[in-house]
Amino acid sequence: FSMSEAVAAFIVTGVLLIATGLFRPLTKLISRIPPSVASGMLAGIVVTFALNAVKTIPIDPWLILPLIAAFFVIRLFNPALSVL
């Protein structure tokens, strides 16, 4: 994506978040989304991110491998902080 597309996506996301907070019917509608569906949507985004990181290992291992190592080391001491 280009920089202008990324900026536009952030702006649209911000407007939608504000609209969600301002309009009570929209808030109630979103709260009716089942947690399993919301978790599945989040998993789709996170899995894509994680798979792209793994694909980057052959290209730039000195960038990705320390991040993966840090994830597992932090997970040993405080699992709540070990997020992607």
KOLDREN-449368 format. One record per atom (N, C-alpha, C): residue number from 1; chain; atom name; x, y, z. Coordinates in Angstrom, 2 decimals. Each point is the difference from the previous one (the first is absolute). Example, Ala and Ser with C-alpha at 12.3 -4.5 7.8 and 13.67 -1.06 7.14 Angstrom:
  nr kette atom       X       Y       Z
   1     A    N   13.19   -5.69    7.80
   1     A   CA   -0.89    1.19    0.00
   1     A    C    0.90    1.20    0.00
   2     A    N   -0.35    1.05   -0.72
   2     A   CA    0.82    1.19    0.06
   2     A    C   -0.77    1.09    0.73
This chain:
  nr kette atom       X       Y       Z
   1     A    N    0.83   -1.18    0.00
   1     A   CA   -0.83    1.18    0.00
   1     A    C    0.88    1.24    0.00
   2     A    N   -0.51    1.05   -0.61
   2     A   CA    0.74    1.25   -0.01
   2     A    C   -0.24    0.75    1.31
   3     A    N    0.80    1.03    0.23
   3     A   CA   -0.15    0.79    1.22
   3     A    C   -1.36    0.70    0.04
   4     A    N   -0.46    0.50   -1.14
   4     A   CA   -1.30    0.68   -0.02
   4     A    C   -1.15   -0.97    0.30
   5     A    N    0.11   -1.23   -0.48
   5     A   CA   -1.02   -1.00    0.31
   5     A    C    0.00   -0.35    1.49
   6     A    N    1.19   -0.10    0.58
   6     A   CA    0.09   -0.31    1.43
   6     A    C   -0.58    1.13    0.85
   7     A    N    0.32    1.24   -0.37
   7     A   CA   -0.53    1.15    0.74
   7     A    C   -1.52    0.04   -0.12
   8     A    N   -0.51   -0.24   -1.19
   8     A   CA   -1.45   -0.01   -0.20
   8     A    C   -0.66   -1.09    0.84
   9     A    N    0.63   -1.16    0.09
   9     A   CA   -0.55   -1.09    0.81
   9     A    C   -0.04    0.39    1.48
  10     A    N    1.05    0.66    0.48
  10     A   CA    0.01    0.45    1.39
  10     A    C   -1.07    1.05    0.26
  11     A    N   -0.20    0.90   -0.94
  11     A   CA   -1.03    1.04    0.16
  11     A    C   -1.39   -0.63    0.03
  12     A    N   -0.26   -0.90   -0.93
  12     A   CA   -1.32   -0.66   -0.04
  12     A    C   -0.23   -0.80    1.29
  13     A    N    1.03   -0.68    0.47
  13     A   CA   -0.12   -0.76    1.25
  13     A    C   -0.31    0.92    1.17
  14     A    N    0.68    1.13    0.06
  14     A   CA   -0.26    0.97    1.07
  14     A    C   -1.42    0.53   -0.03
  15     A    N   -0.48    0.33   -1.20
  15     A   CA   -1.37    0.50   -0.14
  15     A    C   -1.00   -1.07    0.43
  16     A    N    0.24   -1.24   -0.39
  16     A   CA   -0.91   -1.08    0.40
  16     A    C    0.01   -0.24    1.51
  17     A    N    1.17    0.11    0.62
  17     A   CA    0.07   -0.15    1.45
  17     A    C   -0.76    1.12    0.71
  18     A    N    0.14    1.21   -0.49
  18     A   CA   -0.73    1.13    0.59
  18     A    C   -1.50   -0.20   -0.19
  19     A    N   -0.40   -0.43   -1.19
  19     A   CA   -1.43   -0.24   -0.27
  19     A    C   -0.55   -1.08    0.92
  20     A    N    0.80   -1.01    0.26
  20     A   CA   -0.44   -1.08    0.90
  20     A    C   -0.26    0.54    1.40
  21     A    N    0.84    0.89    0.46
  21     A   CA   -0.19    0.56    1.33
  21     A    C   -1.12    1.02    0.09
  22     A    N   -0.26    0.72   -1.08
  22     A   CA   -1.00    1.07    0.04
  22     A    C   -1.43   -0.47   -0.21
  23     A    N   -0.18   -1.00   -0.81
  23     A   CA   -1.35   -0.45   -0.35
  23     A    C   -0.34   -1.27    0.78
  24     A    N   -0.90    0.14    0.96
  24     A   CA   -0.37   -1.11    0.88
  24     A    C   -0.52   -1.22   -0.76
  25     A    N   -0.84    0.15   -1.04
  25     A   CA   -0.47   -1.21   -0.71
  25     A    C    1.15   -0.78   -0.65
  26     A    N    0.99    0.71   -0.50
  26     A   CA    1.15   -0.68   -0.61
  26     A    C    0.79   -0.76    1.07
  27     A    N    0.14    0.61    1.17
  27     A   CA    0.70   -0.66    1.11
  27     A    C   -0.72   -1.28    0.40
  28     A    N   -1.33    0.08    0.10
  28     A   CA   -0.78   -1.18    0.37
  28     A    C    0.09   -1.08   -1.07
  29     A    N    0.00    0.42   -1.27
  29     A   CA    0.11   -0.96   -1.10
  29     A    C    1.34   -0.73    0.05
  30     A    N    1.06    0.74    0.23
  30     A   CA    1.33   -0.62    0.05
  30     A    C    0.12   -0.91    1.22
  31     A    N   -0.62    0.38    1.11
  31     A   CA    0.08   -0.86    1.19
  31     A    C   -0.74   -1.32   -0.18
  32     A    N   -0.85   -0.07   -1.01
  32     A   CA   -0.73   -1.25   -0.27
  32     A    C    0.81   -0.99   -0.83
  33     A    N    1.16    0.40   -0.48
  33     A   CA    0.86   -0.93   -0.75
  33     A    C    0.48   -1.07    0.98
  34     A    N   -0.22   -1.27   -0.30
  34     A   CA    0.43   -1.07    0.92
  34     A    C    1.51    0.03    0.21
  35     A    N    0.44   -0.27    1.23
  35     A   CA    1.44    0.00    0.28
  35     A    C    0.78   -0.96   -0.89
  36     A    N   -0.60   -1.12   -0.37
  36     A   CA    0.72   -0.96   -0.85
  36     A    C    0.25    0.58   -1.38
  37     A    N   -0.95    0.77   -0.52
  37     A   CA    0.18    0.63   -1.32
  37     A    C    1.07    1.09    0.10
  38     A    N   -0.05    0.81    1.05
  38     A   CA    1.01    1.05    0.19
  38     A    C    1.39   -0.62    0.15
  39     A    N    0.09   -1.09    0.74
  39     A   CA    1.29   -0.68    0.17
  39     A    C    0.51   -0.58   -1.31
  40     A    N   -0.90   -0.52   -0.80
  40     A   CA    0.39   -0.53   -1.31
  40     A    C    0.51    1.10   -0.92
  41     A    N   -0.63    1.16    0.04
  41     A   CA    0.45    1.12   -0.82
  41     A    C    1.39    0.46    0.44
  42     A    N    0.21    0.09    1.31
  42     A   CA    1.31    0.38    0.52
  42     A    C    1.05   -1.04   -0.35
  43     A    N   -0.36   -1.28    0.10
  43     A   CA    0.94   -1.07   -0.33
  43     A    C    0.43    0.07   -1.46
  44     A    N   -0.92    0.34   -0.88
  44     A   CA    0.35    0.13   -1.42
  44     A    C    1.05    1.07   -0.23
  45     A    N   -0.08    1.09    0.74
  45     A   CA    0.99    1.07   -0.14
  45     A    C    1.33   -0.42    0.61
  46     A    N   -0.05   -0.59    1.20
  46     A   CA    1.23   -0.37    0.70
  46     A    C    0.74   -1.12   -0.73
  47     A    N   -0.73   -0.98   -0.52
  47     A   CA    0.64   -1.10   -0.72
  47     A    C    0.70    0.52   -1.25
  48     A    N   -0.63    0.92   -0.70
  48     A   CA    0.62    0.59   -1.19
  48     A    C    1.29    0.71    0.38
  49     A    N   -0.03    0.76    1.09
  49     A   CA    1.19    0.71    0.47
  49     A    C    1.11   -0.99    0.35
  50     A    N   -0.33   -1.05    0.75
  50     A   CA    0.99   -0.97    0.43
  50     A    C    0.59   -0.77   -1.19
  51     A    N   -0.83   -0.38   -0.95
  51     A   CA    0.51   -0.73   -1.17
  51     A    C    0.90    0.88   -0.86
  52     A    N   -0.33    1.27   -0.12
  52     A   CA    0.86    0.92   -0.75
  52     A    C    1.34    0.18    0.70
  53     A    N    0.01   -0.01    1.33
  53     A   CA    1.26    0.09    0.73
  53     A    C    0.86   -1.23   -0.25
  54     A    N   -0.61   -1.17   -0.03
  54     A   CA    0.75   -1.24   -0.27
  54     A    C    0.55    0.02   -1.42
  55     A    N   -0.77    0.51   -0.95
  55     A   CA    0.47    0.08   -1.38
  55     A    C    1.19    0.94   -0.14
  56     A    N    0.14    0.95    0.92
  56     A   CA    1.07    0.99   -0.07
  56     A    C    1.32   -0.54    0.56
  57     A    N   -0.03   -1.11    0.72
  57     A   CA    1.23   -0.53    0.62
  57     A    C    1.11   -0.23   -1.03
  58     A    N   -0.25   -0.63   -1.16
  58     A   CA    1.11   -0.18   -0.95
  58     A    C    0.53    1.32   -0.57
  59     A    N   -0.84    1.01   -0.06
  59     A   CA    0.41    1.29   -0.57
  59     A    C    0.84    0.79    1.00
  60     A    N   -0.45    0.07    1.25
  60     A   CA    0.69    0.80    1.02
  60     A    C   -0.07   -0.70    1.36
  61     A    N    0.81   -1.06    0.18
  61     A   CA   -0.08   -0.76    1.25
  61     A    C    0.42    0.81    1.23
  62     A    N    0.90    0.97   -0.16
  62     A   CA    0.45    0.79    1.15
  62     A    C   -1.07    0.96    0.52
  63     A    N   -1.05    0.17   -0.75
  63     A   CA   -1.12    0.82    0.46
  63     A    C   -1.06   -0.85    0.70
  64     A    N   -0.34   -1.13   -0.60
  64     A   CA   -1.13   -0.80    0.48
  64     A    C    0.38   -0.95    1.14
  65     A    N    1.13   -0.68   -0.11
  65     A   CA    0.36   -1.00    1.02
  65     A    C    0.15    0.60    1.40
  66     A    N    0.62    1.18    0.18
  66     A   CA    0.02    0.57    1.35
  66     A    C   -1.40    0.33    0.54
  67     A    N   -0.91    0.39   -0.87
  67     A   CA   -1.37    0.27    0.44
  67     A    C   -0.68   -1.28    0.49
  68     A    N    0.22   -1.08   -0.73
  68     A   CA   -0.59   -1.29    0.41
  68     A    C    0.63   -0.47    1.31
  69     A    N    1.33    0.15    0.12
  69     A   CA    0.67   -0.38    1.25
  69     A    C   -0.50    0.84    1.17
  70     A    N   -0.16    1.30   -0.21
  70     A   CA   -0.51    0.87    1.06
  70     A    C   -1.40   -0.40    0.42
  71     A    N   -0.82   -0.39   -0.96
  71     A   CA   -1.36   -0.46    0.31
  71     A    C    0.03   -1.17    0.97
  72     A    N    0.85   -1.00   -0.28
  72     A   CA    0.04   -1.18    0.85
  72     A    C    0.66    0.28    1.35
  73     A    N    1.01    0.87    0.03
  73     A   CA    0.64    0.34    1.28
  73     A    C   -0.98    0.76    0.89
  74     A    N   -0.69    0.98   -0.56
  74     A   CA   -0.98    0.77    0.78
  74     A    C   -1.12   -0.91    0.48
  75     A    N   -0.36   -0.96   -0.83
  75     A   CA   -1.08   -0.93    0.37
  75     A    C    0.37   -0.83    1.22
  76     A    N    1.29   -0.27    0.19
  76     A   CA    0.43   -0.76    1.18
  76     A    C   -0.24    0.78    1.29
  77     A    N    0.23    1.32   -0.04
  77     A   CA   -0.06    0.81    1.21
  77     A    C   -1.37    0.63    0.24
  78     A    N   -0.65    0.45   -1.06
  78     A   CA   -1.31    0.64    0.15
  78     A    C   -0.83   -0.27   -1.26
  79     A    N   -0.78   -1.07   -0.01
  79     A   CA   -0.76   -0.36   -1.20
  79     A    C   -0.96    1.09   -0.47
  80     A    N   -0.47    0.84    0.90
  80     A   CA   -0.93    1.05   -0.40
  80     A    C    0.66    1.03   -0.91
  81     A    N    1.32    0.16    0.09
  81     A   CA    0.71    0.97   -0.83
  81     A    C    0.43   -0.57   -1.35
  82     A    N   -0.11   -1.30   -0.19
  82     A   CA    0.48   -0.62   -1.24
  82     A    C   -1.10    0.03   -1.05
  83     A    N   -0.18    1.15   -0.59
  83     A   CA   -0.99    0.17   -1.05
  83     A    C    0.71    0.33   -1.30
  84     A    N   -0.65   -0.33   -1.10
  84     A   CA    0.60    0.28   -1.30
  84     A    C   -0.18    1.43   -0.41
